């Protein structure tokens, strides 16, 4: 009996997550429509009202689904098509190139310099043979008590 309860709780959690992603997608589409397309004043008002209703916590889930369905039709299919399109676009943009042994041998790795030379003038990383470290005239020593 407990397994049925945990399964139903799992299903409810998955349903809530999918509903939230669907809701976010619909709100995003409405916002993109307002931003990218050239809507009339009336269309902007309607879209803004729908966004407000979809974002509201007081609006019932069924009402939100109704708004999403009437605005976008089968929004789940559209979401899936957009996901496929994005995935194929990523695959097209990503190119995997095999490295041959000749290219690997020709590669050169240079270790970045870990320490920089700081001069009293504030210049950094000057690789000049004329600069040498000068010993200071200050003879500072710690005066810790000697252990007995």
N, C-alpha and C positions, 0 to 999 in steps of 0.2 A: 504494500500500500504506500510505503514511503517513497518507493522508486517512481510511482505514478505521480506523486505530488512533486517530487524533484524534477521529473520530466516536464510536467506542466509548468512549473516555475521557470525552467530553462526555456521552454517554448515561449512563454510570456515575455521573458527577458529578450529573446531574439526578435520577437515581434515588435517590442518597444524600440529596439535598436534600429530595425529596418524602417519602422515608421518615422523615427527621428531623421534617418538619412534621407528618406523620401521627402519629408517636410523641408529639410534644409535644401534639397535639390530644387524643390518648387519655389521656395523663397528666393533662392539664388537666381533662378530663371526669371522670376518677376523683376528682380532688381536689375539684372542684365538687360531685360527688355526696356526698362525705363531709361537706363543709362546709354545703351548702344543704339537702340532704334530711335526714331523721331516720333514719339507718340503725341497724340493730341492731348489737350488739357484734361478732357474727359477720361481718356485711357490712363493717364497718370493717376487721376483720382481713384479710379477703379482698382488699379494695381496696388496703390498705396493702401486702400481699404482692405484688399485681400491679404497683403503682407501683414497688416496690423492684426487681422483676424487669425491668420496662421501662427503668428508669434505669440498670441495671447494665451495665457494659461487657463483663462476662464472659458475659452471656446472648447466645446466638446470634441472629442476625437472623431466622432462620426461626422460632425459638421466640417471639420478640417479636411477629412477624406472627400467629402462631397465637393468642397471648394476646389480641391486639387483635381478631382475627376472632371468637373465642369470646365475648369480653366485649361487643363493640359490634355484631356482625353485619357488615353492609356499611358500615364506617366511612368509606370514601371517599365514598359517596353522602351520608352524614350530614354530612360535612365540606362538601361542595359545597352541600347544602341550607342549611346554616348560613351559608355565605359569601353565598349569594343573599339570604337573609333579612337579613343585616347590610347588604348593599349596598342593598336596597330600603328598609330602615329609614333609612339615611343619606340616600337620595334624598328620602324623605318629610320628613325633618327639615331638609334644606337647601332653602331657598326663594330663588329668584333673582328680584329685583324690578327691573324696568326703570326707569331714571331718566329722567323727562321733563325737558324744558328748563326748565320752570317750577320744578321742584324743584332743579335744578342752579343756577339763578340765585338761589334763595332760600337756598342753602347758604352758610354763613359759616365761614371757616377762621381760627382765631385762632392766631397763632404763640406758642408758649410762651415765657415770659420766660427769656432765656438767662443773665442775670446777676442775682444777688440782692444787695441792699444788706446788708452786715454792719455792725452797729453794735458799739460797744465793750461794750454790755450783753449781746450775744449774740443779740439779736432778729433775725429774718430777714424780709426782704421788707416792711418797714413803709413804706407810701407816705404819709408825712407830710411836709408842707412845712416843718415846724419843724426838721428835722434837716439840718445842713449839715456839710460836711467841714471840719475844723479842721486847719490846717497845724501840723505838729509843730515843737517847739522844737529837736529833735535835728537837727544838721546833719551827718549821716553822709556821708562820701565815700569812694570806693575810692581807694587810694593805689597805683595801678599805675605802674610806671616808664614814663616817656615814651620812645617810640622815637627813636632817634638819626637 
